[in-house]
């Protein structure tokens, strides 16, 4: 299984944190179980696919309910004795926990997937990231940027100020105040 590299592109216009900021826990299937056990687990979770890990927790790939049904049942193999390890799809995209969210978004768009597994640099499975979580993160960041603009976004606005002088005369002058600090 190899990581899909994203093309550097100016398209993502937000600077979010890293993937570990929006990771979701992932339920995985152990590579030594039978196809029948894997299918039952997927059915219990109401899921079509799942990451597959070895005993150490290293991501080996994914299995899909449709693929297992087609390959095992379609060829007349016994799902109770057929190991799930033989059914692992190894060319699925994944990302590292320390990669930028914008980079992963572009990778997912290029690969046309809605979810990727997240691993450590040692390929130990940590969880998943969904495109919906990236969209929510973008929305949250935009909202925060409006509430707390960075130092480069401080704008100066001229406002009229009133200064009382002697007698009945009021002097008006303009002063420059920062809108936020």
Secondary structure, 3 states (H helix, E strand, C coil): CCCCCCCCCCCCCCCCCEHHHCCECCCEEECCCEHHHHHHHHHHHCCCEEEEECCCCEEEEEEEHHHHHHHHHHCCCCCCCCEHHHHCECCCCEEECCCEHHHHHHHHHHHCCCEEEEECCCCEEEEEEEHHHHHHHHHHHHHHHHHCCCHHHCCEEEEEEEEECCCCCEEEEEEEEECCC
